[in-house]
Structures are given as C-alpha cells and as structure tokens.
Amino acid sequence: MITQEDIEKARTPMELRQYVALTRQKIKADQTELSKARRKNGLYKVFVDEVMPLAQAADHLCEPEDRLKPVLGNQGYDVIILGPTGSLKGKIEIAKPYNGKSDAIDAHLIDKQGYGQFKVHDLGAELDKVATLILDVAKAKSLKDYSDCILLIVGVIPPPFDCEIEGLEQAAALLCDELKQITYIANRVVLVLPTLKKCYLIQA
C-alpha cells in the first residue's frame, strides 16, 4: 500500500496532510495493512515515525508554497525543503524517541486480543513518562552538527481525555523550558506533540 515513490514525493504542507489522511483511511480499512502499520513493518516505520509527524508540523517548517520531500537513507537528514521553483531551501532531521520494546508488545497484543498493555498513570501525567526519553534524545542530538538542518523532535503520547489537556499543556511548557536549556548546533529546533496538535519553537 505504501511505496518508496509515494513517501519520497515532494508535497506542499497541505498536500502532505491530505496524503497522510487518505493513507491512514486506507490502512484502517484493511486489517492486514493495519497490522503492518502497528508493527511498523517495512516502509510503515518511515510513514509512522517520520511522515505523519512531519505533516503535523509542516506549517512550522516551511512556507505554504514550499514542498517537503522525505529522503530515505542514512544521509544525515530525513527531509529536504524545496522552494516553488524546485531550489533547495533547507533540510530537516527528525528525532522521535520511543520505547521500542513496549511498542512492539502493544502491537502484538492488539493484533491478538484487540487491546494492548494496561498502563496506569495520573490524569495529565502521560507526557512525564516520555519527557526523559525526549530530553535524552535532544541532548544526544545537541552533540551533532545540524547547522544546515531544522531539528524536529517528536513526542508521542496516547490521545488524551479532554480533562487531561490542561495538565498536558502545562507539562509540555515545562518540557519546552528544559529543552531550551540545551544548546543545539541547528538552524532551528521544533518540538511537535501530534496527539495534542501542538508545535513549539525550541531554538530559532
């Protein structure tokens, strides 16, 4: 369902969001593909870990008429930004910290029984669990030279209840304060929290 050609196609922020929304609809309609997506098999890892959060943050990364082109491989960046005429305007490195073992267990359980692991936390405290991972990745990235890149840090938490949003936004503000204490060698640093539909400028 997902091909390298599809992923690497240059799209404007609006086109990228439309592509992600349509692809997610197709995946949800096919149980086999949905299982592959949960497990991040093959190109689904790139789609879930990079393309989806890129679409969420796109408006904060480039102009509306620019195009974002994901690039597969190990070239030191994940996306290039192209201007309306096709000229190179910049690059983006995506950093998405996650607990791979826990995610894999959840994916297996959901496929097997329809639900994942039971997890207990105080209302609004879910971000606290991943904040340490985010800070660790940010510190590691700060040691590398991304002077020609925008560093996009992705923080993933489960969809919150309405009553949790205020607490999560407060936790996000505290996390941003900690991230801003780190000095990065980057053109810009942006944090995106997809389930909160929020982007934060960490370093201009």
N, C-alpha and C positions, 0 to 999 in steps of 0.2 A: 504493500500500500504506500509506503514511503520510499522514495528513491533518492540517491545522492543528487541527481539533477534537480529534483524538487527542492531539496534542502538548500542547495547552493545557488538557487535562483535569486537574483537581485530584486528586492522589493522595497517600495516606499513603506513607511511605518503603517499606514492604513492597509496597504496590500498585505503586509506581513501579518497583521492582526486577522485579516479576513482569511488568509491561508491557514493560520493556526486554528481558528474557529471551525472552519469547514473540515479540516483534517481530523480534529477531535470528534466532530459529529460522526464522521465515517468510522473512526476507530470504535466509538461507543456502540455503533450499530452492528459490529462484527465481534463476537466473543473471542474468536481466535486471535484477532489483531489486538483486542483489548488486553488479553493475557500477555501478549508480547510486549505491549506498551508498559504494563505494570512491572514487568520483569526487566524492562529496558533492554530488550534483545536487539542486537544489531544497531541499525540506524535510529531506533527508538530512543536510545540513550542520548544521542545528539538532539533529537527533537524535544525530549522532555527536559533535559538538563540545560540546553543552550537556546534552542529556537523559541520555546514557549516563554521563558523569562525575557528573552531579547524583545519579543513582541510586546510584552507588558511595559518594558522600559523604553521602547523605541523613541517616543516623543521627547525623552530627556537626553537622547544620544545624538540626534541629528535634526536637520531641518525637514519639514514636511515633504519637500520635493526631492530630498536625497534618497538614496537607495541603500539598503543594508544587504550585504551578501555574505552569508556564512561560508567559511572555508574549512573543509575537513582536513585533518592532518596535524602535524606537530611543528608548526612554523612559528610558534611564539605568540600567536594571536588567533582568535576564533572567527572574527568578522572583519570585513572591510567596509568602509563607508564611501560610497560613490556619489559624486555630485550629479546634477541633471544631465551634464554632457558626458558623463562616464569617467570623469577625472577622479583620482584617488584623493579623498579628503581626510581620511583617518582610519584607525584600526581600533578594534575592541577585543579585550581579553576578558573572558567570562570565568568567574570563580564561584563554584557552587558547592559549599561544604555540605556533607550529608553523612549519615550513619549507614554505610552500605550494607552491613550485616543485618541490621534491624529492618531496613527497607526490603531486603531480599526475603526475610522471614514473613513480613507482611504480605508481600506479593504472592508468596506460595500459599499462605493461609486463605487469602481472599479467593484465589482460584479454587482452592479445595473445599472451603466451607462457607464462603460468601462474606467473611469478615476477618479482620486481622487481629493483632495482639490487643489485649486490653491494657490501656495506659491510663494512669490516674494522675491528675495534676490540679492545682488550684485554678480557678477561673482566671484567665488572662495571663497565666504563667507559662504557657507553652513556648513563648519566644525565649524565655530564660534557658530552656533546655538546649537550644541551638546557638545561643549567643556565644558560648565558649568556642564552639566549632567555627563560627563566623570570625571571631577575633583571632583564633589560631591561624586560619587561612589568610586573613588580612595581614597579620604580622609576617607570615611566610612570603606573601606577595610583595610586601614592602621592601624586602631584601633584593628584589629583582628589578631590572631596568625596563620599565614600561613607558618611557618618556615619549614614545610615539603612539601610545595607546590610551584609550579610555578603559579603566579597570571597572568592570561591572561585577559587583558582589551580589550573589543571590542568596536570600534567606528563606528557607521553606518551612512553613508550619501548616498544620491541618486547618481547614476552613473553620473560622471561629464562630461561636454563637454571638448574637447581637450584643448580649450583655458582657462579652469579653473584649469588645473592640476598644473601648476606652482604656482599659488596662493594658492591652497590647500596644496601643499607640504611645502610651507613657513609657512602656518598656522599650519600644523602638527608639524613642527620643533619647533614652539613657544609653542604648547601644550605639546610636549615632555619636553621642558625646565621646564614648570610648574609642570609636573608630577614628574620630577626628584627632585624637591624641597621637595617632600613628602618622609618621611621615612617609609618604609614598613617592616613588620615582615614577610618576604617571602624569599624563596630560590632564586627566580628570578622574575622580573616583566617585562612583554612584552605587548606592545600595538599593536593591529592589526587593520588596516583600510582596510577592504575587498574590497571596491569599488576602492581603489587606488592600491590594490595589494601590500601593504606595511606593514612591521612589524618593530617595533622599540624596542630596548632594553632599558628599563627604569631603571632597577636596576639589576646588576649582582649578 
